[in-house]
Structures are given as structure tokens and as C-alpha cells.
Amino acid sequence: MEDLRQKIVLVTGAARGMGRFDAELFCREGSVVVITDVDEAELNKVAGELKARGHEVYPYALDVSDRAACFALAEKVKAEVGTVDVLINNAGITDCSEVLDLAEDSVRRMMEVNYMGQVWMLQAFVPDMVKRGSGHVVDMCSVAGKVGAANMGGYCATKAAMLALTDAIRIELRKSGVNFTIVNPSFVSTGMFEGGARSLISPWQTPEQVAEKILKGVKKNRAEVCAPSGPVRLAAFLRGICMPKLTDFSLHLFGLDRPMDNWRKDECRPF
């Protein structure tokens, strides 16, 4: 999908962080951008800023974990804006606690937003893409879905689930005209993982760097993109050869086995 002018792009979790940068980048491409988030006040602020620059933006408050709300939004967007061409499943949350310390509500909420919310958005928006015979879905996964790390077990589990689901639906819809891009960033400096470990082998990415890779992934119809490419692919390879102790040792060697020991929750996030 090289030409994104006037294509309708929907970005979830767009009030801050990665989603906000995605929305801005697609606006610059001339797309009509629909943005959603559970934080309505911040979402409207972002929409106002983008509209002030001359972009066509439509904000809708949405909690992706609410299946009925996702389907209702699909009908509303179709009626008020049009059929979505590109869906960017970006909404996500985290709780960087050790597995044995994770509160029940944290485990459930991470799975409801990071995994189930993306399933509901796929079910709500992709059928119209299939009917039309064209469309593109970006699923924000993570290197955390390929390699587990201490203090991130709950989050890693949701991303591993999303990776598997995207692989499955890509095969199911192989001849439908709908394309899928898995995005696997390492840590991104959006505030979500504030206090996380820094490493020369896996430098933190800026939201702009990841957004550029997402854009290129859509334009070039890439099934998977990694940011940064080398370290993410290396981590996935080490775990993929079914030698977890080697993976553990390698992560420890580079100081990435316990990346969130000093994690600080972003209190500005309403979840």
C-alpha cells in the first residue's frame, strides 16, 4: 500500500506514546486518521493538535477490552468516516512485577487490553476489509513476545499470544487481499517502561524510529519488522533453537535478563 493519501487509518491507544506518533506520521502521509483511546481528554487534545496542523483526524473514546464497544465503533466509523483501510492495533499496558507478585486484576487487565482487545478489533474491522478484498493490519507485538524476561512475565505472555494469533490469521486470510504486519520493538522511550535497563547491544528506540518502521512495513507489505532489527532477531533466534539456558545466559551477559528491576510506573496513565 504505497500510496496512503486519503486512506483511512485507525490507531488504537493513540492518546500518548507509540500510538500518538503513529497517528502523526500517517497524518503526514495524507491519510484520514481515526484515533482511539480510553483516555478521552488526552485523546481530544491530540486530535486538536493534529487538526490545527491541517490534518483530517477523528477521535473516538474506546476501551478495546470491551468487545461490544469495538463492534459499535466499527459501525460508527463506517457511517461517519468510511471503511478502514489500515488498522493499527497499538493499545497496550504493562505491570512490571514479578510473576508471583502480580495482582489478579493486573494479569486480567493486561490480557484483556494487550491480547483480547486486539482480537476484538480484528473481529470488528477486518471482515469489511475481506469483503472489499483489500486492507492492512498492524499488530504491535514485541521482542517480549519472543523472549521472556524477569519482572515482565505477564506482559510477555500477552505479546506471545498476539504473535501466535497474528501468524494464524495471516494464514487464514492468505488469499483475501488483507495483509498483516507484526511489529516487534525492543524498549521504546515512551514512558511506559521508565527506569528500564539500558544496553549497548539493544539501544532504546525512539517512538519516531519505530513509527517509521511501521509506516515502511505497511507500504512494503512486510509480514514482520523489528526495531532494532539485529538485537531483536538475535534474541528470537537464541530462544527459537530451544536452548533456553543459553538464552538466559546471553541475556544475563548483556544485562537484559532483569531489565525492569528499577521500573517506575507512569502515574499519568489512567490504567
C-alpha positions as CSV (number, residue, x, y, z in Angstrom):
1,M,0.0,0.0,0.0
2,E,2.5,2.6,-1.2
3,D,0.1,5.5,-1.6
4,L,-1.6,6.3,1.8
5,R,-3.2,9.5,0.7
6,Q,-6.9,9.6,1.8
7,K,-6.6,6.0,3.1
8,I,-8.5,5.6,6.4
9,V,-6.1,4.6,9.2
10,L,-7.3,3.7,12.6
11,V,-4.8,3.8,15.5
12,T,-5.8,2.4,19.0
13,G,-4.1,3.7,22.1
14,A,-3.3,7.0,20.3
15,A,-3.5,9.4,23.2
16,R,0.1,9.0,24.1
17,G,3.3,7.1,23.4
18,M,3.7,5.0,20.3
19,G,0.1,5.4,19.1
20,R,0.4,9.2,19.1
21,F,3.5,9.1,16.9
22,D,1.8,6.6,14.6
23,A,-1.1,8.9,14.1
24,E,1.1,11.9,13.4
25,L,3.2,10.0,10.9
26,F,0.2,8.7,8.9
27,C,-1.3,12.2,9.0
28,R,1.8,13.5,7.3
29,E,1.3,10.8,4.6
30,G,-2.1,12.4,3.8
31,S,-4.2,9.7,5.5
32,V,-7.5,10.2,7.1
33,V,-6.7,9.2,10.7
34,V,-9.1,7.8,13.3
35,I,-7.7,7.7,16.8
36,T,-9.0,5.9,19.8
37,D,-8.0,5.7,23.5
38,V,-9.5,5.1,26.9
39,D,-8.2,8.5,28.0
40,E,-10.8,10.7,26.2
41,A,-9.4,14.0,27.5
42,E,-5.8,13.3,26.3
43,L,-7.2,11.8,23.0
44,N,-9.1,15.0,22.2
45,K,-6.0,17.1,23.0
46,V,-4.0,15.1,20.4
47,A,-6.8,15.3,17.9
48,G,-6.9,19.1,18.4
49,E,-3.2,19.5,17.8
50,L,-3.3,17.4,14.6
51,K,-6.4,19.2,13.3
52,A,-4.6,22.5,14.0
53,R,-1.9,21.4,11.6
54,G,-4.5,20.8,8.9
55,H,-4.8,17.1,9.2
56,E,-8.1,15.2,9.0
57,V,-8.5,13.4,12.3
58,Y,-11.4,11.7,14.1
59,P,-11.2,10.9,17.8
60,Y,-13.3,8.2,19.5
61,A,-13.1,7.2,23.1
62,L,-12.7,3.4,23.3
63,D,-11.7,0.7,25.8
64,V,-10.6,-2.1,23.5
65,S,-11.2,-4.7,26.1
66,D,-14.9,-4.1,25.7
67,R,-15.9,-6.3,22.7
68,A,-19.3,-4.7,22.2
69,A,-17.7,-1.3,22.2
70,C,-15.3,-2.4,19.5
71,F,-18.1,-3.6,17.2
72,A,-20.1,-0.5,17.9
73,L,-17.1,1.7,17.0
74,A,-16.7,-0.2,13.7
75,E,-20.3,0.7,12.7
76,K,-19.9,4.3,13.8
77,V,-16.6,4.8,11.9
78,K,-18.0,3.2,8.8
79,A,-21.0,5.5,8.9
80,E,-19.2,8.7,9.9
81,V,-15.8,8.3,8.2
82,G,-15.7,5.3,5.9
83,T,-14.4,1.7,5.8
84,V,-11.0,1.4,7.5
85,D,-8.1,0.6,5.2
86,V,-5.3,0.3,7.8
87,L,-5.9,-0.9,11.4
88,I,-3.0,-0.3,13.8
89,N,-3.6,-2.4,17.0
90,N,-1.4,-0.4,19.3
91,A,-3.2,-0.2,22.6
92,G,-1.3,-1.8,25.4
93,I,-0.5,-1.6,29.1
94,T,2.1,-3.2,31.4
95,D,2.8,-4.1,35.0
96,C,6.4,-4.9,35.6
97,S,6.1,-7.0,38.7
98,E,7.5,-10.5,39.3
99,V,5.1,-13.3,38.4
100,L,4.4,-14.4,41.9
101,D,3.6,-10.8,42.9
102,L,1.3,-10.0,40.1
103,A,-2.1,-9.0,41.3
104,E,-5.1,-10.7,39.8
105,D,-6.6,-7.5,38.3
106,S,-3.2,-6.7,36.7
107,V,-3.0,-10.1,35.0
108,R,-6.5,-9.9,33.8
109,R,-6.3,-6.3,32.6
110,M,-3.1,-6.9,30.6
111,M,-4.6,-9.8,28.8
112,E,-7.9,-8.0,28.2
113,V,-6.2,-5.0,26.7
114,N,-3.0,-6.4,25.1
115,Y,-4.5,-9.6,23.7
116,M,-8.2,-9.8,23.8
117,G,-8.7,-6.1,22.8
118,Q,-6.7,-6.8,19.7
119,V,-8.8,-9.9,18.9
120,W,-12.0,-7.8,19.3
121,M,-10.6,-5.1,16.9
122,L,-9.7,-7.7,14.3
123,Q,-13.1,-9.3,14.5
124,A,-14.8,-5.9,14.3
125,F,-12.9,-4.3,11.4
126,V,-11.2,-7.0,9.3
127,P,-14.5,-8.6,7.9
128,D,-15.1,-5.4,5.9
129,M,-11.6,-5.5,4.6
130,V,-12.2,-9.1,3.5
131,K,-15.4,-8.1,1.7
132,R,-13.6,-5.3,-0.1
133,G,-10.6,-7.5,-0.9
134,S,-8.0,-5.1,0.5
135,G,-6.7,-3.8,3.8
136,H,-3.8,-3.9,6.1
137,V,-3.5,-4.7,9.8
138,V,-0.5,-3.8,12.0
139,D,-0.3,-5.7,15.3
140,M,2.1,-4.2,17.9
141,C,3.8,-7.2,19.4
142,S,7.2,-7.1,21.0
143,V,10.5,-8.8,21.4
144,A,8.9,-9.5,24.8
145,G,6.7,-12.0,23.0
146,K,9.7,-13.9,21.7
147,V,11.9,-13.9,24.8
148,G,10.7,-13.7,28.4
149,A,12.4,-11.5,30.9
150,A,12.2,-11.2,34.7
151,N,9.6,-8.7,36.0
152,M,7.8,-8.9,32.6
153,G,6.2,-12.3,32.7
154,G,2.6,-11.0,32.5
155,Y,3.3,-8.6,29.7
156,C,5.5,-11.1,27.8
157,A,2.6,-13.6,27.9
158,T,0.2,-11.2,26.2
159,K,2.6,-10.4,23.5
160,A,3.5,-14.0,22.8
161,A,-0.3,-14.7,22.5
162,M,-0.6,-11.8,20.0
163,L,2.3,-13.1,17.9
164,A,0.7,-16.5,17.6
165,L,-2.7,-15.1,16.8
166,T,-1.3,-12.9,14.0
167,D,0.5,-15.8,12.5
168,A,-2.7,-17.8,12.5
169,I,-4.9,-15.1,10.9
170,R,-2.3,-14.3,8.3
171,I,-2.5,-17.9,7.0
172,E,-6.3,-18.0,7.3
173,L,-6.7,-14.8,5.2
174,R,-3.8,-15.5,2.8
175,K,-5.8,-15.0,-0.3
176,S,-8.2,-12.4,0.9
177,G,-6.3,-9.3,0.0
178,V,-5.8,-8.4,3.6
179,N,-2.2,-8.1,4.8
180,F,-0.7,-8.3,8.2
181,T,2.4,-6.8,9.8
182,I,3.8,-7.9,13.1
183,V,5.9,-5.1,14.8
184,N,8.5,-6.2,17.3
185,P,10.2,-3.3,19.1
186,S,12.7,-3.6,21.9
187,F,12.1,-1.0,24.6
188,V,10.7,2.3,23.3
189,S,11.2,5.6,25.2
190,T,7.5,6.5,25.6
191,G,7.4,6.4,29.5
192,M,5.7,3.0,29.6
193,F,8.9,1.3,30.7
194,E,10.5,4.2,32.6
195,G,13.5,3.1,34.6
196,G,14.3,0.1,32.4
197,A,17.8,-1.1,31.9
198,R,19.9,0.3,29.0
199,S,22.2,-1.8,27.0
200,L,24.6,-1.1,24.1
201,I,23.6,-4.3,22.3
202,S,19.9,-3.3,22.4
203,P,19.6,0.5,22.4
204,W,16.3,2.0,23.3
205,Q,14.3,3.1,20.3
206,T,12.6,6.5,19.9
207,P,8.9,6.4,19.0
208,E,9.8,8.1,15.8
209,Q,12.1,5.3,14.8
210,V,9.5,2.6,15.4
211,A,6.8,4.7,13.7
212,E,9.0,4.9,10.6
213,K,9.4,1.1,10.6
214,I,5.6,0.7,10.9
215,L,5.0,3.0,8.0
216,K,7.5,1.2,5.9
217,G,6.0,-2.1,6.9
218,V,2.6,-1.0,5.6
219,K,4.0,0.5,2.4
220,K,6.2,-2.6,1.6
221,N,3.7,-5.1,2.9
222,R,6.2,-6.7,5.3
223,A,5.0,-9.5,7.4
224,E,7.2,-8.6,10.3
225,V,9.5,-5.8,11.3
226,C,11.9,-5.5,14.2
227,A,13.3,-2.4,15.9
228,P,16.2,-2.6,16.3
229,S,16.5,-5.4,13.8
230,G,19.7,-7.1,14.8
231,P,19.3,-7.5,18.6
232,V,15.6,-8.5,18.3
233,R,16.3,-11.1,15.7
234,L,19.2,-12.4,17.7
235,A,17.1,-12.8,20.8
236,A,14.4,-14.6,18.9
237,F,16.9,-16.9,17.3
238,L,18.5,-17.9,20.6
239,R,15.2,-18.8,22.1
240,G,14.0,-20.4,18.8
241,I,16.6,-23.1,18.8
242,C,15.1,-24.4,22.0
243,M,18.0,-23.8,24.3
244,P,16.5,-21.5,27.0
245,K,19.5,-21.7,29.3
246,L,21.7,-20.3,26.5
247,T,19.2,-17.6,26.1
248,D,19.2,-16.9,29.9
249,F,23.0,-16.7,29.9
250,S,23.1,-14.4,26.9
251,L,20.6,-12.0,28.3
252,H,22.5,-12.1,31.6
253,L,25.7,-11.4,29.8
254,F,24.3,-8.2,28.2
255,G,22.4,-7.1,31.3
256,L,19.0,-7.8,29.8
257,D,17.7,-10.7,32.0
258,R,16.2,-8.3,34.6
259,P,15.6,-5.2,32.6
260,M,12.7,-3.9,34.8
261,D,14.2,-4.1,38.2
262,N,14.0,-0.3,38.5
263,W,10.8,0.2,36.6
264,R,8.7,3.2,37.6
265,K,5.1,3.2,36.7
266,D,3.9,6.2,34.8
267,E,1.3,7.7,37.1
268,C,-0.1,9.9,34.2
269,R,-1.5,6.7,32.6
270,P,-5.2,6.2,33.6
271,F,-4.9,2.4,33.9
